[in-house]
Amino acid sequence: MREIRERLDGIAEERIKFHLNEAISYRGAEVREERQTGSIITQSHVYGRDEDKEIIVEKLVNHVACCDDISVYPIVGIGGLGKTTLAQVVYNDERVSMHFELRIWVCISEDFSVKKIIKAIIGSATGTACEDLDLNPLQRCLQDILKRKRYLLVLDDVWSEDEEKWDRLKCVLACGWKGASVIVTTRSRKVASMMGTLPMHHLSGLSEDECCLFIVGKMRGCHLAELKGLNLGEELRVTHLNRVGNLMDAQEANLVGKPNLRRLEVSWEFDSELESQEKVEKVFEALQPHPNLEILMIEVYLPRGILQNLSSLRQMYIGDFKKLKGFATDLVSLTGLKSLYISQCPELEAFPEQALEGLNSLQHLTLQMCIKFSNLSEGLRHLSALESLTLNGCPGLVTFPNGIKYLSSLRELTICGKPAAFFADRKINEICDLVFLTECGREDSKLTVLPESIRKIDTEY
């Protein structure tokens, strides 16, 4: 203890000697700039949401117009379906703007700080930055703004499931006139149930026509550039990229200039595997989407280098790539990736250890019908956030790497094909925190004995 005190005294003397000041630095969970949203619609047409818009507008303008209590209408759906865009369309509808005396838009994201939200509401309502006051005067100020007004407040992208914080905010908001309403957009049904006073509006996936399906023309090199003139929503599917003959078409599509695009599906025809890898890469490089992209689904080819600028990517699907043997190290750049799904890649043999180093946010990994896959690699130890691992139709993979013991977050393991071989591997004894196990092997390879360390988990056969 004396030695520790002496070292601390020495550090204090060095601080004074070099004129260093004491300070506490706090960096709250601010909304990242690329995730911030606003009420202005940046595209002139939104595909496939007319019916959803009419339902919500009708509810706000007619059904709850005479309600004394504040009405909270949750819009819920998975990422990339267009919840924010739908809220923007409703917010800017002429009937809504005429019905509500005051309209306010606030982007919440992951930090549900009551004080910050109140300041943001005041700033949005008044058009001026709010002073950094204590909570009580801020509450009074907000109630003075909302009092006896029929207002519409949009709380976009809510993640927090803290009911106590929501109750505190709701109490402050409950001062408006009849028909005062709140729209909440969220991916979580739990959040929607907690906050909503009205039945939640489930946003379903769009049909192929509605999600802006773009098929490159039957003649090679036809009109990919027409994407430039389309005011896209959040979802785009482009097929038959093998028909692109002119790289300028791909460049003029200007996907990098479409920051609202959240989900992109691209594919080549199955009989186009004679396409040179160089051409494939040049086409996709020219078609490079905006860094805001969150979901990427890609079939038949995986161009090298395409992932380096996609820092916001959360989900990635790779399928039907007959020649894929391994991954380039640019997987490392996907530090925010949550889900990786790989299917029908018969030549894929292994994950290079380096390729997994940056995937420390990955929560869900699925390998399906990759018959030559035989090595998860020691890079598995980097997947500290991995919660579920699915191995289906990978007969070449019969053992786990030593890195399996570092998967401290793994809760669900699904193995199809050769489960008995896996559980003969003693390294599975290292997985102590599994809570759910699914085994779907053939009748002649049914798993009969679990390792001692995981015998108490729930299982499905």
N, C-alpha and C positions, 0 to 999 in steps of 0.2 A: 504494500500500500504506500509506503514511504517513497519507493521508486516511482510509482505512478504520479504521486503529487509533485515530485521533483520535475518529472517530464512535463506535466501540465504547467508548472510555473515557468519552465523554460520556453514553452510555446507562447505563454502570455507575454513574456519579455520580448520575444521575437516579434509579436504583433505590434507592440509599442514601438520597437526599434524601427520597423518598416512602415509605421503610420497606417496600419490596417484598422478599419473600423468594424465593430461587431454589427451584424445585421441578420435578420431572419428573412429568408427568401421563401415565399410561398407561391407556388404556381398552381392555381386552381385548374379545374378541368374545363378550360375555356372551349367554346365551340370552334373547332378548326375552321379556318377560312374557307377551305374547299367544301365543307359540309354546311356552311351557313346558307340559309334560305331566306327568301323575301316574298312579298305578296305579288310582285310584278310577274306576269306571264311572259316568258321569253320566246314562246312559239305561238304562231297564229292559229294552229289547229292541233288539237289533242285527239289521238286516235282511240276510239272504242270506249269512251267514258261518258257519253251523252246521257245514257240511262242512269248511271250512278249520280251524275250531277243533278238531274231532275229530281231524283229521290231525295237528295240532301237539301236542295233548295226548297222543295215543297215542304219538307219537315220544318225547316227553319222559319219560313215566311208564313206558313199557314197553321201547322199543327201545334207549334209551341208558342205562337205569338201572344197568347193570353196567359201563359204560365207565370205565376208569381215568383216561383223559385227559378234560379239559374238552371238552364238546360245545357247538359254536356253531351256532345255527340261524338263518339269515338269512330275514327276510320282506321281499320286494322288490316294488315296484310304483310306478306314477306317483302324483303327489300327488293327494289327494282320494279314494283308493280305500278308505281305512279301515285302514291298517296299524297305526296306534296303537290304534285301537278294538279290533281283533282281538287285539293283544298284551294289552290290558287284560282282555279276556274270558278269554283263556288264563290270565293271571296270577291271576285271581280264581276260576277254576274250582275246585270243591271237591276234585277228584282231585289237582290240582296243589298246592293248599295243604296237603293231607295228605302228599303225597309228598316235598316239599322242607322241610327243617328251617328254611331261611332264604330269604326272597324279598326282592329288592331292585329298585328301579326308579330309573333315572337318565335324564334327558333330555339328550342330547348337543348336537344341532343342529350349527352350523358350526364351533365351536371345540373341536378334539380335543386339549385340553391334558391330558397324562397326569396331572399333579399335581392339576388341578382335578377330573378325573374320579375319581381315588382319594379325594379329600376328599368328593365327592358320594356315592360309594358308602358310605364310612364313615358319613356323616350319615344316609343312608337306612337303613342296617343298624341303627344304634344309636338313631335317633330324636333325636339331639342334634347340634348344630352342631360341626363338627370344628375343632380348633385349627389355626392357620396355621403348621404346622411345615415343616421342610425335607422334601425328597422321601424321603430314606431312612427317617426315623422314620414317615412316613406309610405307606410300603410295609410296614414291619414291623407297624404297627398294623392295617392291612387284612388281612394274612396271619394275624394272631392272631384276627381275627374270623371268617375263612373257613376256617381250618385244620380239616381232617377233618370238614367239614360238607357235606352235600348241599344246595347252594344253587342258586337260580334268580336270575340277574341279567338284567334287561331294559335294553338300551342303545337308547333310542328316538331316531329321527331322526338317524342317522349320515350325515355328508356326506364326511368326510375320507378321502382315498385314500392317506394316508401310512402305508405298511406298517410302517415302522420304529417309529412311535409305537404302532401296534396291537400289535406284537410285544413292546414294552416293557410294555404294560399286561397282555397275556395272560400273560407270565411271572409277574407278581405274582398273577394270578388262579388260576394252576395249583397250588393247594394244597388244594383241597377234597376231599371224599370221592367215591367212585364215583357217577357219575350227575350230578355238578355240571354245570350247563348255563347257557348264555347265549343269549338271544334278541336279535337285532339287527334293527331296522327301518330300511330305507333305500330311497331312490329309485334308487340306483345299482347296476347289476349288477356293476360293477367292485369296489365296496365289499363287496358280498355274496360275491363270489368270493374276495376277499382275506381276509375275516374268517371265513368259514364253514368248518366241518369237516364239516357235513352238507349235502346238496343244498339249494339255496335254494328257498324256498317262494314261487312266483310268485303274486301276488295279481291276479286278473283283474278286469275291470269287472263290475259287477252287471247283471243283466237289468233290464228295465223294472219288473218286479214287485218285485225285490229292492232297487232303489235308492229305494224309496218314491215311486212315481209317483202324483201327486195330481192328479186331473182335477176341475176345478170343475164342479159339477152341471149337468145339461142344462137345468134351469130356471135363469133368470138369478138370480145372487146366492145360490147354494146352498152353504152349509156350508164355506166356506174357513176359517172359524173353528175347524173340527175339527183343523187343524194344531196348535193350541195343546195338545191332549191327546196328541199323538204324541211319543214319545221318539225323536227322529230320530238316525240315525247321522251320517255325514259327507256324505251325498249326497241331494239332493232335486230332483225335477223336478215343476214345477207347470205345467199346460197349461190353455188355454181361460180365461185371465184376463179376457177380454171378457165373461164371464158374471157377473162380480162386480157386484152391484147396490148393495151396502151396504158403505161403507168400513170400518164397524166390524168386518165379517168379516175384512178384511185386517189390521186392527190387532190383533184378538184372536188371529190366527195366531201372533203373538209370535216371529217369526224372530229379532229382535234379542236375544231371551232364550235363543237356542240357540247358544252359543259353539262347539260341536263341529262345526257345519255348515261344511264346507269347499268344497263344490261345489253350485252352484244353477243350475238350468235353468228359465227362465220363457218362456212363449210365449202369444201370442194366436192366435185362428183367422185363417186367411188372408183370409177374407171379412169381417173385422171392421175394415177400414181406415176405416170411417166413424166409428169411435169418436173422440171428441174428445181431442185431445192433453192437455187439462187433466185429463180423467178418468183417462187412462192414467197420468199423472204422480202423481195423487193415490193411485191404487191401489198403485203401486209404492212411493211414499213411505210409505204405511201398512204395506206389506209389508217395509219396510227390513230387510235381513239384518244379522247381527252383523258388526262390523268385522274379525273373524277370517276372513271369507270369502276363499278363495284363487282360486277358479275361477268365472266367471260366463259363462253362455251365455244369450243373449237373442235372441228371434226376433220379427219383425213390427214391434215398436216399440222405440225407445230413449228412454225418458223422460229429460228434462233434469234435471240435478242429482242423479242417482242414484249418481254415482261419488264424491262428495265425502267420504263417510265410510268408503270401502272401502280403507283404507290398506294392507291386507295382500294385496290382489288381485295375483295373479301371472299368470293367464291370462284372456283375455276373447275371447269369440266373439260376433260380431254378424252376424245373417243374415236374409235374406228381408224386409228393410225397404224397401218400395217407395218410400217418401216421403223417405227420409233423404238430405238434400242436403249436409250438413256436420256437423261435430262442435262441440259447445260446448267452451268452454275448461276445463271440469271434468276433461278428460283430464289436465290438468297435475297434478292431485292424485295420480295413479297413479304415484308415484315408484318403486314396487317392481315394476311390471308387467314381465314377461319376454316374454310372447307375446301378439300381437294378430292376430286372424284376422277378416277382413271378407269376407262372401260374399253374392252376390245382392242388391246394393243398387244398382239401375240408375240412380237419380237422384243418387247421390253424385258430386260433382264435384271436391272437393279437400280436403286437410287444411289448416285454418287454421294459419298459422305458430305462433301462440300456443299452439295445442292440443298441439303436440309438445314444447314447452319442458321439461316435467317428465318426459318419458319417457326419461331418461338411463340407465335400467336395461334398456330394451327390447332383447331379443336376436333375436326372430323376428317379422317383419311379413309378412303375406300379404294380398293383395288379389285377389279372385277374382270374375269375372263382374260387374264394376262398369263398365258400358259407357260411362257418361258421365264417368268419372273421368279428369281430364286434367292434374292438377297435384299433385305430391308436396309442393310448396311449399319455400321456403328453410328452413323449420323442420326439414327433414331433417338439417341440420347438428348438431342437438341430440342425435341418436340415436347417441351415441359408442360405445355397447355393442352396436350392431346387428351380428349375425353372419350372418343369412340374410334375404334379401329375395326374395319371390315375387310376380310380377305376371302374372296369368293372366286372359285375357279382359277386358282394359282397353284397347280399341282407341283410345280418345281420348288415351291417354298415350303420347306418342311421343318425349319428351325428358326428360332428367334436369335437375333444378335444379342450380345451382352448388354447393349444399351437399353434393352427392354426394362431393366430395373430402374431406370431413371424416369420412367413415365409415371410420375407421381400423381398426375391428374386423371389417368386412364380409369374409366368407370364401366365402359361397355366394350366387349370384345365379341365379334362375330366371325366365325371360321367355318367355311364351307369347302368340302372336298376331301381333306385329309386331316381331320381333327385329331385322330388318335396319334398320328405322328407328331403333331404339335405338343400335345400334352405329355408325351413321353420325354419331351425336352425339359430338363430340370430348371432351365432359366425361367420358365413360367411361374415357378415358385416365388420368384422375386416380385410378382404382381400381387400385392397384398390388399389393394383397395378396390378391386373390381366389385361392382354391385349388380352387374347384369351380364350374363353369358348366353350367347345363342350358338348352337351347334347344329349345322344342317348338312352333315355328311351323308353318304350313301348308307344303305342298310348294312353293308358288309364292313363299314368302318365306323360304326357308331361308337361314340365316346362312352365308356362305362365307368371309369374311375377318374376323379378329379384330384389334382395335387392337394395335399393337406391344407396348404395356405389359402385355397380358394373354395373349399368344400361348402362353406356357409353362404356363398352368393346365390342369388336367384338364377335359375337356368331354364332354358327352353330347348326342347329336343324335337 
